[in-house]
Amino acid sequence: MTDGKENMKTPLSAALFLSAFLPAQAFGAESAALNAFLKDLSGKLDLSKACVSIADLRSAEPQRGGWRDTEIKPTASVIKLNLMAGAWQAAANGVPFSSEIKINKNNWTGTWDPEYDGIKDPNPPIKVGETWTLEKLTEVMIRRSDNVATNTLIDFLGRKNVTDFVQSAGLTNTHVRHKLSSGNTVDDPENTGYNQMPARDAATLLMLVAQKKLVSPEASEAMYALLAGQLDRELIAAALPGDASYAGKTGELSAARNDAAIVRAPGREYVLVVYTQLPGPQGKPLIQAVTRAVDEYFRNN
């Protein structure tokens, strides 16, 4: 693949997606203390409709804890983390980020407009018939959670290729299976079911980014920078104290509000993933409450 202009029905060759053989310690060790903290937190906050995954990154072998974090729940736009990883893996194997990709009508759907909410977006809306680069499509997919970019990248990268790569990297229960629709049904004859990425897998991907072990150190740094530019900052980011930085990916459906982030601050560095099976007005305060409790835990431990 050299020019990125081939028929969008023909995804990249699976040969481009080399397996990521990682040592077991890359995925962290279970922490009794973190699990006890989350169990105690479930008695203070109603986590009956939430999944929480935590990783303490302050040591070479991260310590992990979870609350129902292996359960299969709606992933929403957090699934886009896998396509981000797939784009960098393709680039590492010779597909230029400058590859030009046409925006086809079959991939058009409703998507979030940050400027509607008063958030300045440096990139213009995507329009059918335009040509965008792989780099720019990946950027807007993450920074403003663009669904049209996502659908276009599913065609370009190949959902099976992306799934195979992230599973080889340790996300064993993750599957990219369908395109995203909002307000209208997208033409997706290759749909094989629901997208799947439990909170623990999302935490694993972000751990690998933070450890500079996803694709390559340079690719991981670039992915971190992209996540740090996330425009939707009303969940984990909004609940963090002023000394903490956020790099993550949010997601929203009619009955789900999710966030998955790397948090860095003096004396602490961790991954926090919170999925809620609640509409935004109820999910938002719960995610913020979990964030404040988790950050306080790391400040004191």
N, C-alpha and C positions, 0 to 999 in steps of 0.2 A: 504494500500500500504506500503510495508516494504522494498523491495529490489531494486526497480527501474528497474527491468529487465523484466517486463511483456511485452507482445506484444505491440508495439508502436502504434498500431491502437486503443488501449484502453486507453483513457486519464484518469487522476486522477478523482476520484469521486467528483462530485460537492459538496458533503457534506464537503469536506476539505476546501472549499472556503467560509468561513463565511462572512456575510455582515459586512461592516464597517459603523456603525452608528455614524455619525459625526455631531456636532452642526453646525448650519447655519453659525456662525461667522468664522468657519474654512475656508470657501471659500472666505472670504473677502467682502469688500463693494466697490461699484463703486465710483471712484474718479473723480469729475468734472475737477480737476486740471490736472490729468494724461491724461484724454481724450482730454482736450484742448491742452496739450503739443503735443500729437500725431497728432491732426488735424493740428496744426501749422507745425509740422515736415513734414507732407504730402505736404505742400506747398514749402518746401525746398528740399526735396528728392522725387524722383518719386516712390511712394508706390503703384502705380496702379497694380503691380503684386506682392504685398506683403501682408502678414497678420502679425500683431504685437500684442503681449499680454504682459502686464507688471503687476507685483505685487510688491508693496512696503512692505517689511517685517519688517519694523522698529517698528511696533506696534503689539499688541496682535491680533487686527483685521486688517489684511492687506488691504491696499488700492489698487484697481485694475483699470487698464485702458486698452482699446483695440482699435485697428484699424482693422476692418474686421476680428476680431479674432474668430468669431463663424462660419465663412464660411468653407465649406468642400473643402479642397484643398489637393493635394498630400502630404502625411505624410512622405513618404520614411522611413528611418530607425528610425525616432523618435518613430515609433510604438513600437519599442523594449522596451521602458520604461514600457509598460504594462506587458510584459512578465517578466521583472525584478521584478515588484511588485508582479506578480503572483507567482514567485519562492519563494519570501520571505513569502508570505501568506501560500503557501504550507508547507514551513519549519516550520512556526509557528504552524501548525496543524499536525505536526508529520512526515512529509516526510523529511528524513535526507538529508542534503546537500551532504553527501557522497554517495547518491544513484547512482548506476552505470547505464549508459544509452548507449546502442550500437548505433553507427553512421551507419545508413542504407543508401543504395544507393539512395533510393527514395527522400532523403532529401539533396542530394549533389547538389550544384550549385556554380556559380562563386561568389567570395567575395573579399573584399578589403584585400590586403596584405600590411601592414604598412611598412615592410622592403623594398618593391619595391620603396617606396617613401623616403627611408633613415631613417625611424623611427624604433628604436629598439623595438621589441616585445618580452617579456619574454616567451610567450607561443608559442608552435609549431603549424604548420598548422594542421587542422583536416583532418583525412583520413577515408575513408569508411572502416568499419569493426572494427575500434578502439572502445574502451570503455572509455567514459569520465564521470566525476561526474557532478551532477546537479550544484554544486558550480562552477566548471571550465567552464561549458557551459554558465552559466549566466555571468561570468566574461568576457569571450571573446566576447560574444554577445554585451556587452556594450562597453568594452574598445577598441576593434578593429572592432566593428560592424559586427561580423561574421554572415553571412547568413545561413551557415550550422547549426551552433549552434541554431540560431533562429528557423529554421524549425524543428529541433529535439525537441526543447522545446515546440513548438506549439503542436506536437504530445504528448509529455509527460505530459504537464500541461492541455491541452485541451483548444482550442480557446474560446469555450463558457464559460468555467469556468473562464478564465482570464477576458473575457468581462464582465461577471456578477459581478465579484469582483470589477473591477475598476469603473463600473457604480454605484455600491453600495457606493463607496467611493466619488462619486460626479462627475465623468467624464461621464455625462449622454449622450453625443453624440459620445462616443468612441466605436469602434467595431474592434476586431481582427477577420478578416474573411479569410485571405488567407496567404499562405506561400510566401516566397520571392524568386525571380528568377533573375539570372543575367547571361546571355550568354547561358542558356539552360532552358528548361521548366521543372519545378519540378512536380512530380506526386502529385496532390493535389485534390483527388476526393471529399473532404469535403469543398472545396472552396465555399463560399456563397456570393462572391462579393468583392468589394474593401475594403481594410483597411481604417479606418476612425478615426481620432483624430484631431479635430480642434485645432488651436493654443491655445485657451482659456483652453481646457481640458489639454493640455500638461503643461500649466502654473499651473493649479490646482494640478496636480500630483506632480510637483516640489515644490509647496508651501507646500503640506502635508509632503514631505520629509524634507524640511527645518525646518518646525515646529515640526518635530519628531512625526507626527500623522499618517503616513502611515504604517499600520500593527502594529508597536510598536515603542517606542523610539529607542530600540536597532536595530531593522530592518531598521529604517529610517537612523540611523547613518551609518550602513553598506552600504546602498544604496548610501548615499552621498559620502562615501569614494570610492565606485566603480565609480561613475560619475566623481569624481575628477581625476581619473586615465585615463580618455578619451584620446586616442592617437591622434585623429583628432582635432587639436587645431588651425586651420587656419581661423576660422570664429569669433565668439564672443571672444574666448580666445585671439586671436591675436590682437584684437582691444582694449583690456582692458589696463589701466595703470598698472605700476609695483606694486602698492599697493593692487591690486584686485586679488582675487582667483576665479577660474572657476571650476564648476562641472556641466557637461551637456552631452547631446547626440545630435550628428549631424546626418544628413541624406542627401542623394543625389540620384537623378534620372537624366535622360538625360535632363529633363526640370524642375528640382526643386533642390534647395539647401536650407537646413533648419538647424536651431540650436535652442536648448532649454536648458537654463542654469540657475543655481543658482549662483549669483555673491555676494561675500562677500568682504568687504573692510572697513577700518576705517570710521565710521560714516554713513555707508550705507550697506544695504543688500536688494537684490531684485531678482526677477525672470524675465528673459527676454526670450521670444520665438519669433523667426522671421522665418516665412516660405516665401520663394520666389518661384514664378512660372517662374524661369529663370534657364538656364544652369549654371554650376559652375562658369565659367569665369565672368558672369554678376551678379550672385547671391552673390558671395563672397564679392566684394566691397560694395554692398548695405548693406549686413548684418553688415559688419564692420562699415560702416557709421552710421547705426542706433545704433549700440552699443556705439560708441563714443558719439553720441548725448544723448542717455539715461543715460550713466554714468555721463556726464557733468550735466545733469538735477539733478541727485541725489546728486552730490557733492554740488550743489548750492541751494538745496531745502530741 
